[in-house]
Amino acid sequence: MRAGAALACEAAAPAPSWYLALLGLAEHFRTSSPPKVRLCVHCLQAVLPRKPPARMEARTHLQLGSVLYHHTRNGDQARGHLEKAIPQFEDVKFEAASLLSELYCQENSVDAAKPLLRKAIQISQQTPYWHCRLLFQLAQLHTLEKDLVSACDLLGVGAEYARVVGSEYTRALFLLSKGMLLLMERKLQEVHPLLTLCGQIVENWQGNPIQKESLRVFFLVLQVTHYLDAGQVKSVKPCLKQLQQCIQTISTLHDDEILPSNPADLFHWLPKEHMCVLVYLVTVMHSMQAGYLEKAQKYTDKALMQLEKLKMLDCSPILSSFQVILLEHIIMCRLVTGHKATALQEISQVCQLCQQSPRLFSNHAAQLHTLLGLYCISVNCMDNAEAQFTTALRLTTHQELWAFIVTNLASVYIREGNRHQEVCLYSLLERINPDHNFPVSSHCLRAAAFYIRGLFSFFQGRYNEAKRFLRETLKMSNAEDLNRLTACSLVLLGHIFYVLGNHRESNNMVVPAMQLASKIPDMSVQLWSSALLRDLNKACGNAMDAHEAAQMHQNFSQQLLQDHIEACSLPEHNLITWTDGPPPVQFQAQNGPTTSLASLL
């Protein structure tokens, strides 16, 4: 803690015994469990009337400001002490400026924080640790304001400064941070050379093993997320394996207490425990996209258990972000595997987490409405699904999420077959036309767009056109191991061949679709496949196989029906009507399900 470091610093210089006694008492009260903040503040306040030397007075103001900022809600007093510390000595003013800018941001006075940090950066060039730290802080502030261009510029300045002062480790941290923002901005032409340079720096740097491995984790996380954003589930596997091996290596290393000789190296990207959760998270993202849903469930359970332990000791906002992203992915898994009631309760859990943090809600509102839209589809509430997806589109600026929402909204219009929605549907299909000018680079989303085209052509009775689109989906899905899209395409092709009377070819599609759907497992595709197998075997005169398929279909129907009734009976089901403002705090219980079950039977 800062106060502990201050104690060591003051003890190293000649100081009156009364000062050391008061400082020691203050530190004792601060580190008590729970902290005795009032007594700590009294001890520090007792220093000031004794007119200590100027450096001690400045540091006391800094310590008072720090304790009041971190442990109380008395922002005015904290600000007053920090403002008195800023004009003073170098070892005080930079820390005071950093804390004061945090306080300004907490009070939504970002315009006051920026010039303060800029001035501190300008005068701290002879103090490498603080110069780098303040650059990171201002870059983070710009990032939170979504001014990624300014943030990238600052990180570039930091990387060059770190190179000049001989800190390749911190240079890599600046460059990797810049790479992360460039990925967020989709500036892929700038990302590729930057990541190549980062890879070289990380491999060549010889230093603390934990710091080296943490750089490697950062580098590999960026590579993996870049592949996943591009929907390249198969291509990412070597990088993901390296990442998993890397986190295993870190978990066996012991933290070195030896401080780096270069003060510019005094940084850590993330604690080991946070990195572990992050690796679980990207593994879940991969498993979800690839259609390994049981694996996604296993790693989600591990990650959430780790998060619960960490949140007992650590209130870092990043942990809540990790938790929300994990829940978003597992909710999609639940909807696919036929556990709608559980998915709905987890959507409610995301709402509760977002209620605790306006910033978290701002960052995840579009995803939350998208999840509700997917839930509405699963319980056949198509009007509500349309409203949820429309709300999500209004709230997002993320291109991949936009394309995902549009694809699902198009599926709603196709299933509804409403003439009044035809104009909207044609407009949506044109905006996600996979044959030309597809809006995003994601392989997975483009394959999904071909599937939606095939589904639309099928509903319109244009079977040859539907087959062309679905074969394109299959080609793309097989290239990147997109199991769910493969299963959906196979069963729809099987349905088309069945309608055309080509029973043999239909069977060749439906059997592998059923096998793949069972492996995922995807309940809706299993339901669809079993119904087709039943009808196929009846048409071919295979009574026993038809009976077996009918029994399977009956079992899937009963499971889905029971889950449907349970989900629609939950008070959280009323979330489907929420389309504006923050998430509702309470839900009224319903008497029973109010939605059509026809699509399940």
C-alpha positions as CSV (number, residue, x, y, z in Angstrom):
1,M,0.0,0.0,0.0
2,R,1.1,3.6,-0.6
3,A,1.0,4.5,3.1
4,G,3.3,1.6,3.8
5,A,5.8,2.7,1.1
6,A,5.6,6.2,2.6
7,L,6.5,4.9,6.0
8,A,9.6,3.2,4.6
9,C,10.6,6.3,2.7
10,E,10.3,8.6,5.8
11,A,12.0,6.1,8.1
12,A,15.1,6.1,5.7
13,A,15.6,9.9,6.3
14,P,16.4,11.5,9.7
15,A,13.0,12.3,11.3
16,P,11.8,13.4,14.8
17,S,10.8,10.5,17.0
18,W,7.3,12.0,17.5
19,Y,6.8,11.9,13.8
20,L,7.8,8.3,13.5
21,A,5.6,7.4,16.4
22,L,2.5,9.0,14.9
23,L,3.3,7.6,11.5
24,G,3.7,4.1,13.0
25,L,0.4,4.4,14.9
26,A,-1.3,5.6,11.7
27,E,0.0,2.6,9.8
28,H,-1.0,0.2,12.5
29,F,-4.6,1.6,12.5
30,R,-4.7,1.6,8.7
31,T,-3.6,-2.1,8.4
32,S,-5.9,-3.3,11.2
33,S,-8.7,-5.7,10.3
34,P,-11.0,-3.9,9.7
35,P,-9.1,-0.7,9.2
36,K,-9.5,1.9,12.0
37,V,-9.7,4.8,9.6
38,R,-10.8,7.5,12.1
39,L,-7.9,6.8,14.4
40,C,-5.5,6.6,11.4
41,V,-6.7,10.0,10.3
42,H,-6.4,11.5,13.8
43,C,-2.7,10.3,14.0
44,L,-1.8,11.9,10.6
45,Q,-3.7,15.1,11.4
46,A,-1.7,15.4,14.7
47,V,1.5,15.8,12.6
48,L,0.4,19.1,10.9
49,P,0.1,21.4,14.0
50,R,3.7,20.6,15.0
51,K,5.0,22.3,11.9
52,P,7.2,19.5,10.6
53,P,9.8,20.0,7.8
54,A,8.3,20.8,4.4
55,R,8.9,17.4,2.9
56,M,7.2,15.7,5.9
57,E,4.3,18.1,5.7
58,A,3.8,17.4,2.0
59,R,3.9,13.7,2.5
60,T,1.4,13.9,5.4
61,H,-1.0,15.7,3.2
62,L,-0.5,13.0,0.6
63,Q,-1.1,10.3,3.1
64,L,-4.2,12.0,4.5
65,G,-5.6,12.5,1.0
66,S,-4.9,8.8,0.2
67,V,-6.6,7.4,3.3
68,L,-9.6,9.7,3.0
69,Y,-9.9,8.8,-0.8
70,H,-9.6,5.1,-0.4
71,H,-11.4,4.5,2.9
72,T,-14.1,7.3,3.3
73,R,-16.6,9.2,1.2
74,N,-15.2,12.5,2.2
75,G,-14.0,13.6,-1.2
76,D,-13.8,17.3,-0.4
77,Q,-11.3,16.8,2.4
78,A,-9.3,14.3,0.4
79,R,-9.1,16.8,-2.5
80,G,-8.0,19.6,-0.2
81,H,-5.1,17.5,1.2
82,L,-4.0,16.2,-2.3
83,E,-4.1,19.8,-3.7
84,K,-1.7,20.9,-0.9
85,A,0.7,18.0,-1.7
86,I,0.9,18.7,-5.5
87,P,3.1,21.8,-5.6
88,Q,5.7,20.1,-3.3
89,F,8.5,17.7,-3.8
90,E,8.9,15.3,-6.8
91,D,8.4,12.1,-4.7
92,V,5.1,13.5,-3.5
93,K,3.5,15.6,-6.3
94,F,3.3,12.9,-8.9
95,E,1.5,10.4,-6.6
96,A,-0.7,13.3,-5.4
97,A,-1.5,14.2,-9.0
98,S,-2.3,10.6,-9.9
99,L,-4.7,10.2,-6.9
100,L,-6.3,13.6,-7.4
101,S,-7.1,12.8,-11.0
102,E,-8.7,9.5,-9.9
103,L,-10.8,11.5,-7.4
104,Y,-11.8,13.9,-10.2
105,C,-12.9,11.0,-12.4
106,Q,-14.9,9.4,-9.6
107,E,-16.7,12.8,-9.2
108,N,-17.3,12.9,-13.0
109,S,-14.9,15.8,-13.4
110,V,-12.9,14.3,-16.2
111,D,-12.1,17.7,-17.7
112,A,-10.3,18.6,-14.5
113,A,-8.4,15.3,-14.4
114,K,-6.9,15.6,-18.0
115,P,-4.9,18.8,-17.7
116,L,-3.7,17.7,-14.3
117,L,-2.3,14.5,-15.7
118,R,-0.9,16.3,-18.8
119,K,1.0,18.7,-16.6
120,A,2.3,15.9,-14.4
121,I,3.4,14.0,-17.5
122,Q,5.2,17.0,-18.9
123,I,7.3,17.6,-15.7
124,S,8.0,13.9,-14.8
125,Q,10.3,12.9,-17.7
126,Q,13.2,12.6,-15.3
127,T,11.3,10.1,-13.1
128,P,10.7,7.1,-15.3
129,Y,8.3,5.1,-13.1
130,W,5.9,8.1,-12.6
131,H,6.2,9.2,-16.2
132,C,5.2,5.8,-17.5
133,R,2.5,5.4,-14.8
134,L,0.9,8.8,-15.6
135,L,0.9,8.0,-19.4
136,F,-0.9,4.7,-18.7
137,Q,-3.4,6.6,-16.5
138,L,-4.2,9.3,-19.0
139,A,-4.4,6.6,-21.8
140,Q,-6.9,4.7,-19.7
141,L,-9.0,7.8,-19.1
142,H,-9.2,8.5,-22.8
143,T,-10.1,4.8,-23.4
144,L,-13.0,5.0,-20.9
145,E,-14.2,8.1,-22.8
146,K,-14.0,6.0,-26.0
147,D,-11.3,8.4,-27.4
148,L,-9.2,5.5,-28.6
149,V,-7.1,7.6,-31.0
150,S,-5.8,9.8,-28.2
151,A,-5.2,6.8,-26.0
152,C,-3.2,5.1,-28.8
153,D,-1.1,8.2,-29.3
154,L,-0.2,8.3,-25.6
155,L,0.7,4.6,-25.5
156,G,2.9,5.2,-28.6
157,V,4.6,8.0,-26.7
158,G,5.0,5.7,-23.7
159,A,6.6,2.9,-25.8
160,E,9.2,5.3,-27.3
161,Y,10.0,6.7,-23.9
162,A,10.4,3.2,-22.4
163,R,12.8,2.3,-25.2
164,V,14.9,5.5,-24.6
165,V,15.2,4.7,-20.8
166,G,16.1,1.1,-21.6
167,S,12.9,-0.7,-20.4
168,E,12.0,-3.2,-23.1
169,Y,9.6,-4.8,-20.6
170,T,7.5,-1.6,-20.2
171,R,7.9,-0.9,-23.9
172,A,6.2,-4.2,-24.6
173,L,3.4,-3.3,-22.1
174,F,2.7,0.0,-23.9
175,L,2.8,-1.7,-27.3
176,L,0.5,-4.5,-26.3
177,S,-1.9,-2.1,-24.7
178,K,-1.9,-0.1,-28.0
179,G,-2.5,-3.3,-29.9
180,M,-5.5,-4.1,-27.8
181,L,-7.0,-0.7,-28.6
182,L,-6.2,-1.1,-32.3
183,L,-8.1,-4.4,-32.2
184,M,-11.0,-2.6,-30.6
185,E,-10.9,-0.1,-33.4
186,R,-10.6,-2.8,-36.0
187,K,-7.4,-1.2,-37.4
188,L,-6.1,-4.6,-38.5
189,Q,-3.5,-3.3,-40.9
190,E,-1.8,-1.5,-38.0
191,V,-2.3,-4.4,-35.6
192,H,-0.4,-7.1,-37.5
193,P,3.0,-5.4,-37.7
194,L,2.6,-4.2,-34.1
195,L,1.9,-7.7,-32.8
196,T,4.8,-9.0,-34.8
197,L,7.1,-6.5,-33.1
198,C,5.7,-7.3,-29.7
199,G,6.3,-11.0,-30.2
200,Q,10.0,-10.3,-31.0
201,I,10.4,-8.0,-27.9
202,V,8.7,-10.6,-25.6
203,E,10.9,-13.5,-26.9
204,N,14.1,-11.5,-26.7
205,W,13.5,-9.9,-23.3
206,Q,15.5,-11.6,-20.5
207,G,14.2,-10.7,-17.0
208,N,11.9,-11.7,-14.2
209,P,10.3,-15.1,-15.3
210,I,6.8,-14.1,-14.1
211,Q,7.0,-10.7,-15.9
212,K,8.2,-12.4,-19.1
213,E,5.4,-15.0,-18.9
214,S,2.8,-12.3,-18.1
215,L,3.9,-10.4,-21.3
216,R,3.5,-13.7,-23.2
217,V,0.0,-14.2,-21.8
218,F,-1.0,-10.6,-22.8
219,F,0.4,-11.2,-26.3
220,L,-1.3,-14.6,-26.8
221,V,-4.6,-13.3,-25.4
222,L,-4.6,-10.6,-28.1
223,Q,-3.8,-13.1,-30.8
224,V,-6.5,-15.5,-29.6
225,T,-9.2,-12.8,-29.3
226,H,-8.2,-11.5,-32.8
227,Y,-8.8,-15.0,-34.3
228,L,-12.1,-15.4,-32.4
229,D,-13.3,-12.0,-33.5
230,A,-12.5,-13.2,-37.1
231,G,-14.6,-16.3,-36.4
232,Q,-11.5,-18.5,-37.1
233,V,-12.2,-21.2,-34.5
234,K,-9.9,-23.9,-36.0
235,S,-7.0,-21.6,-36.9
236,V,-6.8,-20.3,-33.3
237,K,-6.2,-23.7,-31.7
238,P,-2.3,-23.5,-31.7
239,C,-2.3,-20.0,-30.1
240,L,-4.9,-21.1,-27.5
241,K,-2.9,-24.2,-26.6
242,Q,0.2,-22.0,-26.1
243,L,-1.8,-19.6,-23.9
244,Q,-3.1,-22.5,-21.8
245,Q,0.5,-23.9,-21.4
246,C,1.7,-20.4,-20.5
247,I,-0.8,-19.9,-17.7
248,Q,0.2,-23.3,-16.3
249,T,3.9,-22.2,-16.3
250,I,3.0,-19.0,-14.5
251,S,1.1,-20.9,-11.8
252,T,4.2,-22.9,-10.9
253,L,6.4,-19.8,-10.6
254,H,7.0,-18.0,-7.3
255,D,6.8,-14.3,-7.0
256,D,10.2,-12.7,-6.8
257,E,10.6,-10.1,-4.0
258,I,13.7,-8.6,-5.8
259,L,12.7,-5.3,-7.3
260,P,13.9,-4.6,-10.9
261,S,16.9,-2.3,-11.2
262,N,15.2,-0.1,-13.7
263,P,12.4,1.9,-12.1
264,A,10.5,1.9,-15.4
265,D,10.1,-1.9,-15.0
266,L,8.0,-1.6,-11.8
267,F,4.7,-2.6,-13.5
268,H,2.5,-5.7,-13.7
269,W,-0.1,-6.2,-16.4
270,L,-2.5,-8.3,-14.2
271,P,-2.2,-10.4,-11.1
272,K,-1.6,-14.2,-11.7
273,E,-5.1,-15.0,-10.4
274,H,-6.7,-12.5,-12.8
275,M,-4.7,-13.9,-15.7
276,C,-6.0,-17.4,-14.9
277,V,-9.6,-16.3,-15.0
278,L,-8.9,-14.5,-18.3
279,V,-7.5,-17.6,-19.9
280,Y,-10.6,-19.6,-18.7
281,L,-12.7,-16.8,-20.3
282,V,-11.1,-17.0,-23.8
283,T,-11.3,-20.8,-23.6
284,V,-15.0,-20.5,-23.0
285,M,-15.3,-18.1,-25.9
286,H,-13.6,-20.6,-28.2
287,S,-15.7,-23.5,-26.9
288,M,-18.9,-21.6,-27.4
289,Q,-18.0,-20.6,-31.0
290,A,-16.8,-24.1,-31.9
291,G,-19.9,-25.7,-30.4
292,Y,-18.2,-27.6,-27.6
293,L,-20.8,-26.6,-25.0
294,E,-20.0,-29.1,-22.3
295,K,-16.4,-27.9,-22.4
296,A,-17.7,-24.3,-22.2
297,Q,-19.8,-25.2,-19.2
298,K,-16.8,-26.9,-17.4
299,Y,-14.5,-23.9,-17.9
300,T,-17.2,-21.4,-16.9
301,D,-17.8,-23.2,-13.7
302,K,-14.1,-23.2,-12.9
303,A,-13.8,-19.5,-13.8
304,L,-16.9,-18.4,-11.8
305,M,-15.6,-20.4,-8.7
306,Q,-12.3,-18.6,-9.0
307,L,-14.0,-15.2,-9.4
308,E,-16.1,-15.8,-6.3
309,K,-13.0,-16.4,-4.2
310,L,-11.2,-13.3,-5.7
311,K,-14.2,-11.0,-5.2
312,M,-14.1,-11.8,-1.4
313,L,-10.7,-10.1,-1.2
314,D,-10.6,-7.8,-4.3
315,C,-13.2,-5.3,-5.5
316,S,-11.4,-4.6,-8.8
317,P,-14.0,-3.6,-11.5
318,I,-12.3,-6.0,-14.0
319,L,-13.5,-9.0,-12.0
320,S,-17.1,-7.9,-12.5
321,S,-16.4,-7.5,-16.3
322,F,-15.0,-11.0,-16.4
323,Q,-18.0,-12.3,-14.6
324,V,-20.5,-10.6,-16.9
325,I,-18.7,-11.8,-20.1
326,L,-18.6,-15.4,-18.7
327,L,-22.3,-15.3,-17.9
328,E,-23.1,-13.9,-21.4
329,H,-21.4,-16.9,-23.0
330,I,-22.9,-19.5,-20.7
331,I,-26.4,-18.1,-21.2
332,M,-26.0,-18.7,-24.9
333,C,-24.9,-22.2,-24.1
334,R,-27.9,-22.8,-21.9
335,L,-30.3,-21.7,-24.6
336,V,-28.8,-24.1,-27.1
337,T,-28.7,-27.0,-24.7
338,G,-32.4,-26.5,-23.7
339,H,-32.0,-25.0,-20.2
340,K,-34.0,-21.8,-20.7
341,A,-35.1,-21.4,-17.1
342,T,-31.4,-21.4,-15.9
343,A,-30.4,-19.0,-18.7
344,L,-33.2,-16.6,-17.7
345,Q,-32.0,-16.7,-14.1
346,E,-28.4,-16.0,-15.3
347,I,-29.7,-13.1,-17.4
348,S,-31.3,-11.7,-14.2
349,Q,-27.9,-12.1,-12.5
350,V,-26.2,-10.0,-15.3
351,C,-28.9,-7.4,-14.7
352,Q,-28.1,-7.3,-11.0
353,L,-24.3,-6.9,-11.7
354,C,-25.1,-4.1,-14.2
355,Q,-27.3,-2.3,-11.6
356,Q,-24.2,-2.1,-9.3
357,S,-22.1,-0.3,-12.0
358,P,-23.4,2.2,-14.5
359,R,-20.2,1.8,-16.6
360,L,-20.7,-2.0,-16.7
361,F,-24.3,-1.5,-17.8
362,S,-23.2,1.0,-20.5
363,N,-20.7,-1.5,-21.9
364,H,-23.0,-4.5,-21.8
365,A,-26.6,-3.1,-22.3
366,A,-26.6,-4.1,-26.0
367,Q,-25.4,-7.7,-25.2
368,L,-28.0,-7.9,-22.4
369,H,-30.9,-7.1,-24.8
370,T,-29.4,-9.4,-27.4
371,L,-29.5,-12.3,-24.8
372,L,-33.1,-11.5,-24.0
373,G,-33.9,-11.5,-27.7
374,L,-32.3,-15.0,-28.0
375,Y,-34.3,-16.1,-25.0
376,C,-37.5,-14.8,-26.5
377,I,-36.9,-16.8,-29.7
378,S,-36.4,-19.9,-27.6
379,V,-39.8,-19.5,-25.9
380,N,-41.5,-18.4,-29.2
381,C,-42.2,-14.8,-28.1
382,M,-41.3,-13.4,-31.5
383,D,-42.7,-9.8,-31.0
384,N,-40.7,-9.5,-27.9
385,A,-37.6,-10.9,-29.6
386,E,-38.0,-8.2,-32.3
387,A,-38.3,-5.5,-29.7
388,Q,-35.2,-6.7,-27.8
389,F,-33.0,-7.0,-31.0
390,T,-34.2,-3.6,-32.2
391,T,-33.2,-2.1,-28.8
392,A,-29.8,-3.8,-28.9
393,L,-29.2,-2.4,-32.4
394,R,-29.9,1.1,-31.1
395,L,-27.4,0.6,-28.3
396,T,-24.4,-1.0,-30.0
397,T,-21.6,0.5,-32.1
398,H,-19.7,-2.8,-32.2
399,Q,-19.7,-4.1,-35.8
400,E,-19.5,-7.8,-35.0
401,L,-22.3,-7.6,-32.4
402,W,-24.4,-5.5,-34.9
403,A,-24.0,-8.2,-37.6
404,F,-24.9,-11.0,-35.0
405,I,-28.1,-9.1,-33.9
406,V,-29.2,-8.4,-37.5
407,T,-28.7,-12.1,-38.4
408,N,-30.9,-13.1,-35.5
409,L,-33.5,-10.4,-36.2
410,A,-33.7,-11.6,-39.8
411,S,-34.4,-15.2,-38.5
412,V,-37.3,-13.8,-36.5
413,Y,-38.8,-12.1,-39.5
414,I,-38.3,-15.3,-41.6
415,R,-40.0,-17.5,-39.0
416,E,-42.9,-15.1,-38.6
417,G,-43.5,-14.8,-42.3
418,N,-45.4,-11.5,-41.8
419,R,-46.0,-9.6,-45.0
420,H,-45.7,-6.3,-43.1
421,Q,-42.1,-7.2,-42.1
422,E,-41.0,-8.1,-45.6
423,V,-39.6,-4.7,-46.4
424,C,-37.6,-4.8,-43.1
425,L,-36.4,-8.3,-43.9
426,Y,-35.2,-7.6,-47.4
427,S,-33.4,-4.5,-46.0
428,L,-31.7,-6.6,-43.3
429,L,-30.7,-9.4,-45.8
430,E,-29.1,-6.8,-48.1
431,R,-27.1,-5.3,-45.2
432,I,-25.6,-8.8,-44.3
433,N,-25.3,-10.0,-47.9
434,P,-22.4,-12.6,-47.7
435,D,-21.8,-12.5,-51.4
436,H,-20.6,-8.9,-51.5
437,N,-19.7,-6.1,-49.1
438,F,-20.2,-8.2,-46.0
439,P,-19.9,-5.6,-43.2
440,V,-17.4,-7.5,-40.9
441,S,-14.4,-9.8,-41.4
442,S,-15.8,-12.6,-39.2
443,H,-15.7,-16.0,-40.9
444,C,-18.3,-17.3,-38.5
445,L,-20.8,-14.5,-39.0
446,R,-20.4,-14.6,-42.8
447,A,-21.1,-18.4,-42.7
448,A,-24.2,-17.6,-40.5
449,A,-25.3,-15.0,-43.1
450,F,-25.2,-17.7,-45.8
451,Y,-27.3,-19.9,-43.5
452,I,-29.9,-17.2,-43.0
453,R,-30.1,-16.7,-46.8
454,G,-30.6,-20.5,-47.2
455,L,-33.3,-20.4,-44.5
456,F,-35.1,-17.6,-46.3
457,S,-35.0,-19.3,-49.7
458,F,-36.3,-22.5,-48.1
459,F,-39.3,-20.7,-46.6
460,Q,-39.9,-19.1,-50.0
461,G,-39.8,-22.6,-51.7
462,R,-36.7,-21.7,-53.7
463,Y,-35.0,-25.0,-52.9
464,N,-32.1,-24.9,-55.4
465,E,-31.1,-21.4,-54.3
466,A,-31.4,-22.6,-50.6
467,K,-29.1,-25.5,-51.4
468,R,-26.5,-23.2,-52.9
469,F,-26.4,-21.0,-49.8
470,L,-26.4,-23.9,-47.3
471,R,-23.5,-25.7,-49.2
472,E,-21.6,-22.4,-48.8
473,T,-22.3,-22.4,-45.1
474,L,-21.2,-26.0,-44.8
475,K,-17.9,-25.3,-46.7
476,M,-17.1,-22.4,-44.4
477,S,-18.2,-24.2,-41.2
478,N,-16.1,-27.3,-42.0
479,A,-13.1,-25.1,-42.7
480,E,-13.2,-23.7,-39.2
481,D,-14.9,-26.4,-37.2
482,L,-18.1,-24.4,-36.6
483,N,-20.1,-27.4,-35.3
484,R,-23.4,-25.7,-34.6
485,L,-23.6,-24.1,-38.0
486,T,-22.6,-27.4,-39.6
487,A,-25.4,-29.2,-37.7
488,C,-28.1,-26.5,-38.6
489,S,-27.1,-26.5,-42.3
490,L,-27.1,-30.3,-42.5
491,V,-30.6,-30.7,-41.0
492,L,-32.0,-27.9,-43.2
493,L,-30.5,-29.5,-46.3
494,G,-32.0,-32.8,-45.1
495,H,-35.4,-31.1,-44.8
496,I,-35.1,-29.7,-48.4
497,F,-34.2,-33.1,-49.8
498,Y,-37.1,-34.6,-47.9
499,V,-39.5,-32.1,-49.4
500,L,-38.1,-32.8,-52.9
501,G,-38.7,-36.5,-52.3
502,N,-35.0,-37.4,-52.3
503,H,-35.1,-39.6,-49.2
504,R,-31.7,-41.2,-49.5
505,E,-29.9,-37.8,-49.8
506,S,-32.1,-36.5,-47.0
507,N,-31.0,-39.3,-44.7
508,N,-27.3,-38.7,-45.6
509,M,-27.8,-35.1,-44.2
510,V,-30.0,-35.8,-41.2
511,V,-28.1,-38.7,-39.6
512,P,-24.7,-36.7,-39.3
513,A,-26.8,-33.7,-38.2
514,M,-28.3,-35.7,-35.4
515,Q,-24.9,-37.1,-34.4
516,L,-23.3,-33.7,-34.3
517,A,-26.3,-32.1,-32.5
518,S,-26.0,-34.9,-29.8
519,K,-22.3,-34.1,-29.4
520,I,-22.8,-30.4,-29.0
521,P,-25.6,-30.9,-27.5
522,D,-28.1,-28.8,-29.4
523,M,-31.7,-29.6,-28.3
524,S,-33.5,-27.7,-31.1
525,V,-31.5,-29.4,-33.8
526,Q,-32.0,-32.8,-32.1
527,L,-35.8,-32.1,-32.0
528,W,-35.8,-31.1,-35.7
529,S,-33.6,-34.1,-36.7
530,S,-35.6,-36.7,-34.8
531,A,-38.8,-35.4,-36.4
532,L,-37.2,-35.7,-39.9
533,L,-35.8,-39.2,-39.1
534,R,-39.3,-40.3,-38.0
535,D,-40.9,-39.0,-41.2
536,L,-38.1,-40.3,-43.4
537,N,-38.3,-43.8,-42.0
538,K,-42.1,-43.8,-42.2
539,A,-41.9,-42.8,-45.9
540,C,-39.3,-45.6,-46.5
541,G,-41.3,-48.2,-44.6
542,N,-38.8,-48.7,-41.8
543,A,-41.4,-49.1,-39.0
544,M,-38.9,-49.9,-36.2
545,D,-36.6,-47.0,-37.0
546,A,-39.6,-44.7,-37.4
547,H,-40.8,-45.8,-33.9
548,E,-37.4,-45.2,-32.4
549,A,-37.1,-41.8,-34.0
550,A,-40.6,-40.9,-32.8
551,Q,-39.7,-41.9,-29.3
552,M,-36.6,-39.7,-29.4
553,H,-38.7,-36.8,-30.7
554,Q,-41.2,-37.3,-27.9
555,N,-38.5,-37.3,-25.3
556,F,-36.9,-34.1,-26.7
557,S,-40.4,-32.5,-26.9
558,Q,-41.2,-33.3,-23.3
559,Q,-37.8,-32.0,-22.0
560,L,-38.2,-28.7,-23.9
561,L,-41.9,-28.3,-23.0
562,Q,-41.1,-28.8,-19.3
563,D,-38.2,-26.3,-19.4
564,H,-40.4,-23.9,-21.4
565,I,-43.2,-24.0,-18.8
566,E,-40.7,-23.5,-16.0
567,A,-39.0,-20.5,-17.7
568,C,-42.2,-18.8,-18.5
569,S,-43.5,-19.2,-14.9
570,L,-40.4,-17.4,-13.4
571,P,-40.9,-13.8,-12.4
572,E,-37.8,-13.0,-14.4
573,H,-39.7,-13.8,-17.6
574,N,-41.1,-10.3,-17.4
575,L,-37.7,-9.0,-18.4
576,I,-38.8,-9.7,-22.0
577,T,-40.9,-6.5,-21.9
578,W,-38.0,-4.3,-20.7
579,T,-36.6,-2.2,-23.6
580,D,-35.6,1.1,-22.1
581,G,-33.5,2.5,-19.3
582,P,-31.6,0.6,-16.7
583,P,-32.6,-3.0,-15.8
584,P,-35.7,-3.3,-13.6
585,V,-34.9,-4.0,-10.0
586,Q,-37.9,-6.3,-9.1
587,F,-40.0,-8.7,-11.1
588,Q,-43.7,-9.6,-10.5
589,A,-44.4,-13.4,-10.5
590,Q,-46.6,-14.7,-13.2
591,N,-49.5,-17.1,-12.8
592,G,-48.3,-19.4,-15.5
593,P,-46.8,-19.4,-19.1
594,T,-48.4,-17.0,-21.5
595,T,-46.6,-18.0,-24.7
596,S,-47.4,-20.4,-27.5
597,L,-45.9,-23.9,-27.2
598,A,-46.8,-24.8,-30.8
599,S,-43.3,-24.4,-32.1
600,L,-42.0,-27.1,-29.7
601,L,-44.5,-29.8,-30.5
